[in-house]
């Protein structure tokens, strides 16, 4: 079976390392699908779910808060400041953080505060969507 090595790394730790038959993740211009032998690519990724289809057919989900994707013919590397395994996502925490971001958006006193709150809100919305997608697959 043809596989590709996948490495998902956050600022704190390696989140996933192993072979995969297929990887899907949110690219800047839309959803990206990576198969073994993919042409080399470097691009930014948006907040959302990285779906890794393992050789045995199981799937691994990882939420990333944006980052960089590097694809080589035999290795896919996802670098993100924040990456959380699907099984470790906490909907209550994410919902609370989304509400805090919405409040910060309302109370923003400068364009910088507004942009920061808007970015945090987008990340929390993507995290909640990734959690729901993960739960649907289970």
C-alpha positions in Angstrom: 0.0 0.0 0.0 1.3 3.4 -1.0 1.6 5.8 2.0 3.1 9.2 2.9 4.7 10.2 6.2 2.8 12.8 8.1 4.1 15.1 10.8 1.9 17.5 12.6 3.8 19.8 15.0 2.7 22.5 17.4 4.9 25.1 19.1 4.9 22.8 22.2 5.1 19.2 20.8 4.7 16.7 18.0 1.0 16.0 17.8 1.0 13.3 15.1 3.7 11.3 13.4 3.0 8.3 11.2 2.1 7.0 7.8 -1.1 7.9 6.0 -2.9 7.1 2.8 -4.5 10.5 2.5 -4.4 13.9 4.2 -7.0 16.7 3.9 -6.7 20.2 5.5 -8.0 23.7 5.0 -5.7 25.6 2.7 -5.8 29.3 2.1 -7.7 29.0 -1.2 -9.8 26.0 -0.1 -9.6 22.4 1.0 -6.4 20.5 0.1 -6.1 16.8 -0.4 -2.7 15.2 -0.3 -1.9 11.7 -1.6 1.5 9.9 -1.7 3.7 11.3 -4.5 2.1 14.8 -4.4 4.1 17.5 -6.0 6.2 19.6 -3.6 4.2 22.5 -2.1 4.5 25.1 0.6 1.4 27.1 1.6 -0.3 28.7 4.5 -3.3 26.9 6.0 -6.4 28.3 7.7 -7.7 27.3 11.1 -9.6 24.0 10.9 -9.4 20.2 10.9 -6.5 18.2 9.5 -7.9 14.7 8.6 -5.4 11.9 8.3 -6.5 8.6 6.8 -4.2 6.0 8.3 -3.2 2.8 6.3 -5.6 0.7 8.3 -8.5 2.9 7.3 -8.9 4.7 10.7 -8.8 8.4 10.8 -7.0 10.9 13.0 -8.3 14.4 13.4 -6.1 17.4 14.5 -7.4 20.9 14.9 -4.8 23.6 13.8 -5.2 27.3 14.3 -3.6 28.0 11.0 0.0 27.5 10.1 2.2 26.3 7.3 2.0 23.1 5.2 5.0 21.7 3.4 4.5 18.8 1.1 7.4 16.7 -0.3 6.8 13.5 -2.3 7.2 11.3 0.8 6.5 13.6 3.7 3.7 16.0 4.7 4.6 18.5 7.5 2.0 20.7 9.2 3.5 23.4 11.4 1.1 25.3 13.6 1.4 27.4 16.8 -1.6 25.6 18.1 -2.6 22.1 17.3 -4.9 19.9 19.3 -5.8 16.2 18.8 -9.5 15.7 18.0 -10.0 13.6 21.1 -8.6 16.4 23.3 -10.9 19.1 22.0 -13.2 20.6 24.7 -16.4 22.1 23.3 -17.2 23.9 26.6 -13.8 25.6 26.7 -14.0 26.5 23.0 -17.5 27.9 23.3 -16.4 30.0 26.4 -13.4 31.3 24.4 -15.6 32.1 21.5 -17.9 34.1 23.7 -14.9 36.0 25.2 -13.7 36.8 21.7 -17.2 38.1 20.7 -17.1 40.3 23.8 -13.6 41.6 23.0 -14.9 42.3 19.5 -17.7 44.5 20.8 -15.3 46.3 23.2 -12.4 46.8 20.8 -11.1 50.3 21.1 -8.6 50.3 18.2 -8.2 48.6 14.9 -5.5 46.4 16.4 -7.8 45.2 19.2 -10.6 44.6 16.6 -8.4 42.6 14.3 -7.0 40.5 17.2 -10.5 39.8 18.5 -11.8 39.0 15.0 -8.9 36.5 14.5 -9.5 34.8 17.8 -13.2 34.5 17.0 -12.4 32.9 13.7 -10.1 30.4 15.3 -12.6 29.5 18.0 -15.4 29.0 15.4 -13.1 26.8 13.4 -12.2 24.8 16.5 -15.9 24.2 17.3 -16.5 23.2 13.7 -13.6 20.8 13.8 -14.9 19.3 17.1 -18.3 18.7 15.5 -16.7 17.1 12.4 -14.6 14.8 14.7 -17.7 13.8 16.6 -19.6 12.9 13.4 -16.9 10.5 12.4 -17.0 8.8 15.8 
